[in-house]
Amino acid sequence: KLSELRPSPSAAAPAPAPTTTTTTGPAMALRAARLLRFAEASSGVQNRLLVSLCSPGEAVMVNKPVDSVTVPGTEGTFTVTNNHSLIVSQLKAGVITVRDGQESKDYFISDGFLFFNHPTDGSGCCTAKISAVELVPTSALDKDRASQVLSELMAAPKDNDWDRARAQLGAALIQQVIKAAE
């Protein structure tokens, strides 16, 4: 039980009395310089789209400034840029393309969600957070292996509803992997 893991209120140590300290001199100057340095670093990006691509296993990118991101929404593929209208969208299996200038990177997503928000500070940087069940670079996909898995899946017996549903859903996902690997 979780209640057994928590200490009882009587066993808890008394809270220490609040203390106030006044920092002056070199320590205060050091803290002020550190704060200014962090403020300068965070204010360096202006009016860009900050993209985060995450799955349960890893964070591929976190608040990376880019020009645009194209995602496979359940109602169709669409692109978001900075200052796009607010959106929450369910994503289906397909390719996510992240563009920054002339450079673009492609990732395969099995499914997930996109959360697009306007800036909460004065930077003008909107955020696009993509939460995926599975997310891999398309360069890591193996088309031949995916084709083999599809053949095995289709050849497996489909004696009951569960087997038929699994084959149908699995085939749709693997076909998207094959398409992304091309």
C-alpha angles and dihedrals in degrees: 000000000000092000089063090057094056119081115246116252091247092053093052116105116247114264113256117250113262114259131198122211128187116212117204137159125022096352092057092046090051092051092047091050090049092050092049091049091052091046091053092048094050094045092054094088114069130176097353132128111254109211127196119188113189140165129177090266102046149353106241093188133357121204093333112174110238140156099239147339125215116205137183103243120190088246093047142298116302140172127227126199133177112301094023114152116272112277143170112192136177112230127214131205111297146086127315114203119200113196127195113170109306092340122092132177126198127210131183116229123192092200139310144126139287119214115191119189136175121242118288093196135042095271096095089226115139119203129229111190116189116195111192135185090214126006126177135159110262088234088068094057118105111211094191093051091047090052090051092050090049091052091049091048093050092046093052117103116267101199099147141027092264093056092047093049092047091050093048096048094040092050092051092051095045091049088056090050090052091048092049092048093058 
